[in-house]
Amino acid sequence: MNRDTELRGRDFITLLDFERKDIDSILDLATDLKRRMRTPERDMPVLLDRKTLFMLFYNMSLRTRNSFEVAMTHLGGNAHFLQPGAIYAPALKGEEKAYTTERISDVARVLSEMGEGIAIRLYGKHTGWEYGKGDLILREFTRWASIPVINMEDDVYHPCQALADLLTMRERGGRLEGKKFVMSWAYSGSPEKPLAVPQSAIIGASFYGMDITLAHPKGFELDPAIIERVKENVGKYGGSFAVANDMDEAFEGADFVYPKCWTAARYLPPNKTPGDWDAIERLFDQNKQWITNQGRMDLTNNAWYMHCLPADRDQEVTDEIIDGPRSVVWEEAGNRLHTEKALLAMLL
C-alpha cells in the first residue's frame, strides 16, 4: 500500500477529512476484493484475523449492519452488535442519567482496550432531531478512543454510503469527470429523513470532476457549510455545481440521478427550537409531485437511477424505474459490502 494513502488508525467521519488519493485507494481495494470474492476460489485475504469491530446502533439498519458484519467475517474478524438499552447508553458530559447511561469518554476508552474499531449510527429522534448533535457525539468518541471511529451515518454525514455510490458510478460510468450527477429531493410520506445521504453524495461527487446539480423545492436547502466545501472541491478537482428548484430542469441530460427524500432542517433545532413538524409536513404536502417516473427519466441522458434504500415506492419513485433496467440500487447496496471491506482493511 502506498504510504501516501496509508489510512491505518484514522477515524472515518466524513470524506471531507481525506484527499482524493485516499478515496481512490479505498475504491481500488474495494474493486480488487469484489473481484476476489467472485472467483471460484473466493480468494479473500484474512487481513483482520481476530480483530473486533464494535458496532453501536441507535437507529435501525439492514444494509449497514449486515454489510459491516459480513465484511468483518470475510476478512477474518468479528463484529459485535451493540444497542442502547442492551448496554449503558453513551452520553455527553452533563447528559448522564444514573444507571442508564455512561459517559462517552468512559465507553470509548473501555472499548479501545478490547477491540480495534468502533462504528456508530446515530441521528434523528435519538438526538431530539437537533441537527449536528449526532455528529458531535461521534466526534466525542474520536476524542477519547485510541482506535478508529467509523461513521455508519450521523445527522450530517454518511460517508460509507458515499463510497458505495462512487464505486457504483465508477463501475457503470467509467471515468466520472464531466458526467452529470443529480442529487434530487423526492417526496416521501415520512418527513423524518436526515440530510446525511444527500450531503455525502454531493461531497463524494465533488472529488471526481462531475457536473453536480442539487435539486430541491425551496425550503429543503442543505447545510451551507457543506455546500461551500463542495464548491471548494469543485474548484480543486474540476466539474461544476448548480442548484435547481425544478426537478425536470435538473434531470435534463443527467448521467446519474439520485432522488432521495430529506427533511427541512430550517424548521428543526438549532435553526428553530422547538422544532416545527407541522410546518415541515405542510412543506412536504406541497411537493408531492417530486417523484421519479418514466417521464422524468426520459429527460436524462439514459441515466442510471440510484438510491441508498429503503426507497418509498410510489412516493419517491415508481416501480417501473426502481425495478427497471437503468436501476443500479441493488448493485449500490451490494457495493456497501465491498467498500466497507476495503475501508476496514485499511483502517484496522
C-alpha positions as CSV (number, residue, x, y, z in Angstrom):
1,M,0.0,0.0,0.0
2,N,1.4,3.4,-1.0
3,R,2.5,5.4,2.1
4,D,0.8,8.4,0.7
5,T,-2.6,6.8,1.1
6,E,-1.9,4.9,4.3
7,L,-5.1,5.2,6.4
8,R,-4.3,2.8,9.3
9,G,-5.6,4.1,12.6
10,R,-7.5,7.1,11.2
11,D,-11.1,7.9,12.1
12,F,-13.7,7.9,9.3
13,I,-16.4,10.6,10.0
14,T,-16.6,12.3,6.6
15,L,-14.9,12.2,3.2
16,L,-14.0,15.8,3.7
17,D,-11.3,14.7,6.1
18,F,-9.5,12.9,3.2
19,E,-7.8,13.6,-0.1
20,R,-8.9,12.1,-3.5
21,K,-5.9,9.8,-3.4
22,D,-7.2,8.3,-0.2
23,I,-10.7,7.7,-1.7
24,D,-9.1,6.3,-4.8
25,S,-7.2,3.8,-2.7
26,I,-10.3,2.6,-0.9
27,L,-12.2,2.2,-4.2
28,D,-9.3,0.4,-5.9
29,L,-9.0,-2.0,-3.0
30,A,-12.8,-2.5,-2.9
31,T,-12.7,-3.4,-6.7
32,D,-10.0,-5.9,-6.0
33,L,-11.8,-7.5,-3.1
34,K,-15.0,-7.6,-5.0
35,R,-13.2,-9.4,-7.9
36,R,-11.6,-11.9,-5.4
37,M,-15.0,-12.7,-3.8
38,R,-16.5,-13.6,-7.2
39,T,-13.7,-16.0,-8.3
40,P,-14.5,-19.7,-7.8
41,E,-11.8,-19.9,-5.1
42,R,-13.1,-16.8,-3.3
43,D,-9.5,-15.9,-2.6
44,M,-10.2,-13.5,0.3
45,P,-7.2,-12.4,2.3
46,V,-7.5,-12.8,6.0
47,L,-6.5,-9.2,6.8
48,L,-8.3,-8.8,10.2
49,D,-7.6,-12.1,11.9
50,R,-9.0,-12.0,15.4
51,K,-9.8,-8.3,15.2
52,T,-13.0,-6.9,16.6
53,L,-15.3,-4.0,15.4
54,F,-17.8,-2.7,17.9
55,M,-21.0,-1.5,16.2
56,L,-23.2,0.8,18.1
57,F,-26.6,1.3,16.5
58,Y,-29.1,3.8,17.9
59,N,-31.1,3.6,14.6
60,M,-32.4,0.7,12.6
61,S,-30.3,-0.8,9.8
62,L,-30.5,-3.5,7.2
63,R,-27.7,-2.7,4.7
64,T,-25.2,-1.1,7.1
65,R,-25.4,-3.7,9.8
66,N,-25.2,-6.6,7.5
67,S,-22.5,-5.2,5.2
68,F,-20.2,-4.4,8.2
69,E,-20.8,-7.8,9.8
70,V,-20.2,-9.7,6.6
71,A,-17.1,-7.6,5.8
72,M,-15.6,-8.4,9.2
73,T,-16.3,-12.1,8.7
74,H,-14.8,-12.2,5.2
75,L,-11.6,-10.6,6.5
76,G,-11.3,-13.0,9.4
77,G,-12.5,-10.6,12.2
78,N,-15.6,-10.2,14.4
79,A,-18.3,-7.6,14.5
80,H,-20.2,-7.0,17.8
81,F,-23.7,-5.5,17.6
82,L,-24.3,-3.1,20.5
83,Q,-27.6,-1.2,21.1
84,P,-28.6,1.4,23.7
85,G,-30.9,-0.4,26.1
86,A,-28.8,-3.5,25.9
87,I,-25.8,-1.5,27.1
88,Y,-25.5,1.7,29.1
89,A,-26.2,4.3,26.5
90,P,-23.2,6.6,25.8
91,A,-23.9,10.1,26.9
92,L,-22.2,13.5,26.7
93,K,-20.9,15.1,29.8
94,G,-23.9,16.7,31.7
95,E,-26.4,14.5,30.0
96,E,-25.8,11.3,32.0
97,K,-28.7,9.5,33.8
98,A,-27.8,7.2,36.7
99,Y,-27.8,3.5,35.9
100,T,-29.0,4.0,32.3
101,T,-26.1,5.9,30.6
102,E,-22.3,6.0,30.7
103,R,-20.2,9.0,29.7
104,I,-18.7,8.7,26.2
105,S,-15.2,9.3,27.5
106,D,-15.5,6.1,29.5
107,V,-17.2,4.0,26.9
108,A,-14.7,4.9,24.2
109,R,-11.7,4.1,26.4
110,V,-13.2,0.8,27.6
111,L,-13.9,-0.4,24.0
112,S,-10.4,0.8,22.9
113,E,-9.0,-1.8,25.4
114,M,-11.0,-4.6,23.9
115,G,-11.1,-4.2,20.1
116,E,-9.7,-2.5,17.0
117,G,-12.6,-0.3,15.9
118,I,-15.8,1.5,16.9
119,A,-18.6,2.1,14.4
120,I,-21.6,4.3,15.2
121,R,-25.0,5.1,13.7
122,L,-26.8,8.0,15.3
123,Y,-29.4,10.6,14.1
124,G,-33.0,11.7,14.3
125,K,-35.1,11.1,17.4
126,H,-32.1,9.9,19.4
127,T,-30.7,13.4,19.2
128,G,-34.0,15.2,19.5
129,W,-33.7,16.0,15.8
130,E,-31.1,18.6,16.7
131,Y,-29.0,18.9,13.6
132,G,-25.3,18.3,14.2
133,K,-25.7,16.7,17.7
134,G,-25.2,13.2,16.3
135,D,-22.0,14.3,14.6
136,L,-20.9,16.0,17.8
137,I,-21.3,12.7,19.7
138,L,-19.3,10.8,17.1
139,R,-16.5,13.3,17.4
140,E,-16.6,13.0,21.1
141,F,-15.9,9.3,20.6
142,T,-12.9,10.2,18.4
143,R,-11.6,12.4,21.1
144,W,-11.4,9.6,23.6
145,A,-11.0,6.4,21.6
146,S,-7.5,5.2,20.8
147,I,-8.8,3.1,17.9
148,P,-10.6,4.2,14.7
149,V,-14.1,5.5,14.9
150,I,-16.3,4.9,11.8
151,N,-19.4,6.9,11.0
152,M,-22.2,4.5,9.9
153,E,-24.4,7.6,9.5
154,D,-25.0,10.5,11.7
155,D,-27.2,13.6,11.1
156,V,-24.6,15.3,8.9
157,Y,-22.7,12.7,7.0
158,H,-23.0,9.1,5.7
159,P,-19.5,8.6,4.2
160,C,-19.9,4.8,3.9
161,Q,-22.9,5.2,1.6
162,A,-20.9,7.8,-0.4
163,L,-18.1,5.2,-1.0
164,A,-20.6,2.7,-2.4
165,D,-22.2,5.4,-4.6
166,L,-18.8,6.3,-6.0
167,L,-17.9,2.7,-6.7
168,T,-21.2,2.1,-8.4
169,M,-20.9,5.1,-10.6
170,R,-17.3,4.2,-11.5
171,E,-18.4,0.7,-12.5
172,R,-21.3,2.0,-14.6
173,G,-19.9,5.2,-15.9
174,G,-16.1,4.6,-16.1
175,R,-14.3,8.0,-15.9
176,L,-16.6,10.3,-13.9
177,E,-15.1,13.6,-14.9
178,G,-17.7,15.6,-16.9
179,K,-20.6,13.3,-16.1
180,K,-23.8,15.0,-14.8
181,F,-24.8,13.9,-11.4
182,V,-28.1,15.0,-10.0
183,M,-28.8,14.7,-6.3
184,S,-32.5,15.5,-6.0
185,W,-35.1,15.7,-3.2
186,A,-38.0,13.4,-3.7
187,Y,-41.3,13.2,-1.8
188,S,-42.0,10.8,1.0
189,G,-44.9,10.3,3.3
190,S,-42.4,10.5,6.2
191,P,-40.7,13.8,6.9
192,E,-38.2,12.1,9.4
193,K,-35.3,11.9,6.9
194,P,-31.8,13.1,7.8
195,L,-29.6,15.2,5.5
196,A,-26.6,12.8,5.7
197,V,-27.1,10.9,2.4
198,P,-27.6,13.9,0.0
199,Q,-24.8,15.9,1.7
200,S,-22.3,13.0,1.5
201,A,-23.4,12.2,-2.1
202,I,-22.5,15.6,-3.4
203,I,-19.3,15.6,-1.3
204,G,-18.3,12.4,-3.0
205,A,-19.1,13.6,-6.5
206,S,-17.1,16.8,-5.9
207,F,-13.9,14.8,-5.7
208,Y,-14.3,13.5,-9.2
209,G,-14.9,16.5,-11.5
210,M,-18.6,15.7,-12.0
211,D,-21.1,18.3,-13.0
212,I,-23.3,18.3,-9.9
213,T,-26.8,19.6,-9.8
214,L,-28.5,19.7,-6.4
215,A,-32.3,19.8,-6.9
216,H,-34.9,20.5,-4.3
217,P,-38.0,22.6,-3.7
218,K,-37.4,25.9,-1.8
219,G,-37.3,25.1,1.9
220,F,-35.1,22.0,1.6
221,E,-31.7,23.6,1.5
222,L,-28.7,21.6,2.7
223,D,-26.1,22.7,5.2
224,P,-24.5,25.9,3.7
225,A,-21.1,25.0,5.2
226,I,-21.1,21.7,3.3
227,I,-22.2,23.5,0.1
228,E,-19.2,25.7,0.5
229,R,-16.9,22.7,0.9
230,V,-18.4,21.1,-2.2
231,K,-17.7,24.3,-4.2
232,E,-14.1,24.3,-2.9
233,N,-13.7,20.7,-4.1
234,V,-15.1,21.7,-7.5
235,G,-12.6,24.4,-7.7
236,K,-9.8,22.0,-6.8
237,Y,-10.8,18.9,-8.8
238,G,-12.9,20.3,-11.6
239,G,-16.5,19.9,-12.7
240,S,-19.3,22.3,-11.7
241,F,-22.0,22.8,-9.0
242,A,-25.5,24.2,-9.5
243,V,-28.8,24.3,-7.6
244,A,-32.2,23.9,-9.2
245,N,-35.6,24.2,-7.8
246,D,-37.3,22.3,-10.7
247,M,-37.0,18.5,-10.9
248,D,-37.5,18.4,-14.7
249,E,-34.9,21.0,-15.3
250,A,-32.4,19.2,-13.1
251,F,-32.9,15.8,-14.8
252,E,-32.2,17.1,-18.3
253,G,-29.1,15.5,-19.7
254,A,-28.2,13.7,-16.5
255,D,-26.0,10.6,-16.5
256,F,-26.8,9.6,-12.9
257,V,-29.9,10.6,-10.9
258,Y,-30.2,10.1,-7.1
259,P,-33.7,11.2,-6.0
260,K,-33.9,10.9,-2.2
261,C,-36.1,12.5,0.5
262,W,-34.7,14.6,3.3
263,T,-36.3,16.8,5.9
264,A,-36.5,20.6,6.1
265,A,-33.7,21.4,8.5
266,R,-34.7,25.1,8.7
267,Y,-37.6,24.0,11.0
268,L,-35.5,21.9,13.4
269,P,-33.1,22.7,16.2
270,P,-30.8,24.6,16.3
271,N,-32.4,26.6,13.4
272,K,-35.8,26.5,15.2
273,T,-36.4,25.5,18.8
274,P,-38.6,23.7,19.4
275,G,-38.9,22.0,16.0
276,D,-42.0,22.7,13.9
277,W,-43.0,19.4,12.4
278,D,-46.4,20.9,11.3
279,A,-44.5,23.3,9.1
280,I,-42.4,20.5,7.7
281,E,-45.4,18.4,6.9
282,R,-47.1,21.3,5.1
283,L,-44.0,21.8,3.0
284,F,-43.9,18.1,2.2
285,D,-47.6,18.1,1.2
286,Q,-46.9,21.0,-1.3
287,N,-44.3,19.0,-3.2
288,K,-45.8,15.5,-3.8
289,Q,-45.1,15.9,-7.5
290,W,-41.4,15.4,-6.8
291,I,-41.4,11.7,-7.9
292,T,-39.1,9.9,-10.3
293,N,-41.1,8.3,-13.1
294,Q,-40.6,7.3,-16.7
295,G,-41.4,10.8,-18.0
296,R,-38.6,12.3,-15.9
297,M,-36.1,9.6,-16.8
298,D,-36.8,10.3,-20.5
299,L,-35.4,13.8,-19.9
300,T,-32.0,12.3,-18.9
301,N,-29.0,11.1,-20.9
302,N,-30.3,7.5,-20.4
303,A,-29.3,8.0,-16.8
304,W,-28.7,5.4,-14.1
305,Y,-31.2,5.5,-11.2
306,M,-29.6,5.5,-7.8
307,H,-30.9,5.3,-4.2
308,C,-29.4,4.4,-0.9
309,L,-32.5,2.4,0.1
310,P,-35.0,1.8,1.6
311,A,-36.9,3.8,-1.1
312,D,-40.5,4.8,-0.5
313,R,-42.2,3.3,-3.6
314,D,-44.9,5.3,-5.4
315,Q,-43.7,8.3,-3.4
316,E,-40.0,8.8,-4.2
317,V,-40.1,6.6,-7.2
318,T,-42.4,4.4,-9.3
319,D,-41.9,0.6,-9.5
320,E,-41.1,0.7,-13.2
321,I,-38.0,2.8,-12.5
322,I,-36.6,1.2,-9.4
323,D,-37.2,-2.3,-10.8
324,G,-36.2,-1.3,-14.3
325,P,-33.1,-1.8,-16.4
326,R,-31.5,1.5,-15.6
327,S,-31.7,1.0,-11.8
328,V,-28.5,0.2,-10.0
329,V,-29.8,0.3,-6.5
330,W,-29.1,-3.4,-5.8
331,E,-25.5,-3.1,-7.0
332,E,-25.2,0.0,-4.9
333,A,-26.4,-1.9,-1.9
334,G,-24.0,-4.7,-2.6
335,N,-21.2,-2.3,-3.0
336,R,-21.7,-1.3,0.6
337,L,-20.0,-4.7,1.4
338,H,-17.0,-4.2,-0.9
339,T,-16.3,-0.6,0.0
340,E,-16.6,-1.3,3.7
341,K,-14.4,-4.3,3.5
342,A,-11.7,-2.1,1.9
343,L,-12.3,0.6,4.4
344,L,-12.0,-1.8,7.4
345,A,-8.9,-3.4,5.9
346,M,-7.2,0.0,5.5
347,L,-8.3,1.5,8.9
348,L,-7.9,-1.5,11.2
